[in-house]
Amino acid sequence: CRIFAYIFFFTVTFPILYNTDKILYFLDQNENIQKRVNELNILFLPNIFILMNFMILTRYLQSMQIYKVSSNLSIVTLFLHLIFSYFFVFYLDLRLYGVVIAVTMTNFLTFAIFL
């Protein structure tokens, strides 16, 4: 299952998100929007990869009727995410980029603790 997820990520998801500016150009979107969306998608790529791995491991544990680990971990990292979001969005004033960084850091910590 994991190999199929990797193949899908690197052959479908990665190229689409990496080339969002070209896709939006063909859809006749504003050039400023093309650049901003492409930057955010490129920043969001590691998050998608981490989340994909976390979901695979979570589904594996759920297939063995183990639910508490992932649910407790999600509750704990929810509070960490609130702290990260406040720090990056309001304190450092990174706005939308801060949201992407906060989500990526939260998912990375969730995955790292899960391992």
Secondary structure, 3 states (H helix, E strand, C coil): CHHHHHHHHHHHHHHHHHCHHHHHHHCCCCHHHHHHHHHHHHHHHHHHHHHHHHHHHHHHHHHCCCCHHHHHHHHHHHHHHHHHHHHHHHHCCCHHHHHHHHHHHHHHHHHHHHC
